[in-house]
Amino acid sequence: MNSTNRVMNRALLAVSGLVLLAAGALAAGAGLMPGIRDRWGATGAGLLATWHALLPTAPAPEPLGSWWALAVPALALIGAAACVFWLTRQGGGRTGTAALAQDAELGDTSVDISYLAAAVEDALEGNRAVVGTSLTAWRARTNRDGGTALRLTLQARKGASPRPVADIAEDLVEAMDGLLGHQPTVLVRIGSGTRTKLAGAHRAG
């Protein structure tokens, strides 16, 4: 329900996993097999010699010595900045508007998510099967229903039957449809949390 690019994330995770797996296999092989260890040593020595030969090709004033010595940390900083930018782009999409209706004559009408959240809490007042609720709105990836989708989370009391809690969620969704005047996309999650573990078990009768 957020703006995270899942395809790109999965591709990056797959590539990172393969790189780490290969590095781990090579490290294990270097520790167990002398031939691989010797090849690693020769490769490292060759790379070090190449680096020393590359430094004089781009001389720079002291104490820098070579522009290559500046290029490597600069590339590392650029990579770190790209990673930070990528992290800040994850998630997102959350909004405080549950619904938005636009009319050329009457103007725009918006429903704040806090209004629906308060209505949900009022509807569950005195209910023994649910100990906590959460209602959030997210900008949907399509323009359906004003471009907003809702996520309703119910924390069931310990020992409560799942069926009545599911019926409660269905009734809440129907009530929200009536309040908004249309049927938004609603993701319902029934789970447990700290409040569920601390709350007493629900006993019938």
C-alpha positions in Angstrom: 0.0 0.0 0.0 3.0 2.3 0.0 5.2 3.7 -2.8 8.0 1.2 -2.4 9.3 -0.3 -5.7 9.0 -4.0 -4.7 10.5 -5.3 -8.0 13.7 -3.2 -7.6 14.0 -4.0 -3.9 13.7 -7.7 -4.6 16.3 -7.5 -7.4 18.7 -5.6 -5.2 18.2 -8.1 -2.4 18.7 -11.0 -4.7 21.9 -9.5 -6.1 23.2 -8.6 -2.7 22.4 -12.1 -1.4 24.3 -13.7 -4.3 27.3 -11.5 -3.7 27.4 -12.2 0.0 27.0 -15.9 -0.7 29.9 -15.9 -3.1 32.0 -13.9 -0.7 31.2 -16.3 2.1 32.0 -19.3 -0.1 35.3 -17.9 -1.2 36.3 -16.9 2.4 35.4 -20.5 3.6 37.3 -22.0 0.7 40.4 -19.8 1.4 40.4 -21.0 5.0 39.9 -24.7 4.1 41.8 -25.1 0.8 45.5 -23.9 0.5 45.1 -23.6 -3.3 42.3 -21.0 -3.0 44.2 -19.2 -0.2 47.3 -18.9 -2.4 45.3 -17.6 -5.3 43.6 -15.0 -3.1 47.0 -13.9 -1.9 48.4 -13.6 -5.5 45.3 -11.7 -6.6 45.5 -9.3 -3.7 49.2 -8.7 -4.4 48.5 -8.1 -8.1 45.7 -5.6 -7.3 48.0 -3.8 -4.9 50.7 -3.5 -7.5 48.2 -2.2 -10.0 47.1 0.4 -7.5 50.6 1.6 -6.9 51.3 1.8 -10.6 48.1 3.8 -11.1 48.8 6.5 -8.5 51.5 8.3 -10.5 49.3 8.6 -13.6 47.3 11.4 -11.9 49.6 13.4 -9.7 48.1 15.9 -7.2 49.6 18.5 -4.8 50.8 17.1 -1.5 49.7 15.8 0.9 47.2 14.2 -1.5 49.8 12.8 -3.8 47.4 11.5 -6.4 43.9 12.3 -7.6 43.2 8.6 -7.5 43.5 8.7 -3.8 40.7 11.3 -3.7 38.6 9.5 -6.4 38.2 6.3 -4.3 36.7 7.9 -1.2 34.6 10.2 -3.4 33.1 7.2 -5.1 32.5 5.6 -1.7 30.7 8.8 -0.5 28.6 8.9 -3.6 27.6 5.3 -3.1 26.8 6.0 0.6 24.6 9.0 -0.5 22.8 6.9 -3.1 22.1 4.3 -0.4 20.7 6.9 2.0 18.6 8.3 -0.8 17.3 4.8 -1.6 16.4 4.2 2.0 14.5 7.5 2.3 12.5 6.5 -0.8 11.2 3.3 0.9 7.7 3.2 2.3 5.9 6.5 2.1 2.5 7.0 0.6 0.8 7.6 4.0 -1.8 10.4 4.1 -4.1 12.0 6.6 -7.0 12.2 4.1 -9.3 9.2 4.1 -11.4 10.4 1.1 -11.5 13.3 -1.2 -14.4 14.4 -3.4 -13.8 17.1 -6.0 -16.7 19.2 -7.5 -16.2 22.1 -9.9 -19.2 24.0 -8.4 -19.2 23.0 -4.7 -15.4 22.7 -4.3 -13.3 20.0 -2.7 -14.5 17.9 0.3 -12.1 15.8 2.3 -12.6 13.4 5.1 -9.7 13.3 7.7 -8.6 9.9 8.8 -8.9 10.9 12.4 -12.7 11.2 11.9 -13.0 7.6 10.8 -10.6 6.4 13.5 -12.7 8.1 16.2 -15.8 6.5 14.7 -14.2 3.1 14.8 -13.2 3.6 18.5 -16.7 4.7 19.3 -18.2 1.6 17.5 -15.9 -0.7 19.5 -16.5 0.9 22.9 -17.4 -1.8 25.4 -16.5 -4.6 23.0 -14.6 -7.3 24.9 -13.2 -9.1 21.8 -11.0 -6.3 20.6 -8.4 -4.5 22.8 -6.9 -2.1 20.3 -7.5 -0.6 16.8 -5.5 1.3 14.2 -6.8 3.0 11.1 -4.5 4.6 8.5 -4.9 5.9 5.0 -2.5 5.5 2.1 -2.3 6.9 -1.4 -3.2 4.1 -3.7 -1.2 3.3 -6.8 -4.4 3.9 -8.9 -6.9 6.7 -9.0 -9.7 4.4 -7.8 -11.7 5.8 -4.8 -10.0 9.1 -4.9 -6.6 7.5 -4.9 -6.8 6.5 -1.2 -6.8 3.1 0.4 -7.5 2.3 4.1 -5.8 -0.2 6.5 -7.7 -1.3 9.5 -5.8 -3.2 12.2 -7.7 -4.9 15.0 -5.8 -6.4 18.0 -7.9 -9.3 19.3 -8.1 -10.0 23.0 -6.3 -13.2 24.1 -8.6 -16.1 23.9 -11.1 -14.3 21.6 -12.6 -16.4 18.8 -11.4 -15.2 15.3 -14.9 -15.5 13.7 -16.6 -12.8 15.8 -13.5 -10.5 15.4 -13.8 -11.0 11.6 -17.5 -10.2 11.8 -16.7 -7.0 13.7 -14.2 -6.0 11.0 -16.8 -6.6 8.3 -19.3 -4.5 10.1 -16.7 -1.7 10.6 -15.9 -1.7 6.9 -19.6 -1.5 5.9 -20.1 1.4 8.4 -17.1 3.3 6.9 -18.6 2.7 3.4 -21.8 4.4 4.7 -19.9 7.3 6.2 -17.8 8.0 3.1 -20.6 7.4 0.6 -18.5 4.9 -1.5 -16.6 1.7 -1.0 -12.9 2.4 -0.6 -10.2 -0.3 -0.8 -9.7 -1.5 2.8 -7.0 -3.9 4.0 -8.1 -5.6 7.2 -5.5 -7.0 9.6 -6.4 -9.0 12.7 -3.4 -9.7 14.9 -1.9 -9.5 18.3 0.5 -7.2 20.1 1.7 -6.1 23.5 -1.8 -5.0 24.5 -3.2 -8.4 23.5 -0.6 -10.3 25.6 -1.2 -8.1 28.7 -5.0 -8.2 28.4 -6.9 -10.8 30.3 -8.3 -13.8 28.4 -11.9 -13.4 27.1 -14.3 -15.9 28.7 -17.9 -16.4 27.4 -20.7 -16.3 30.0 
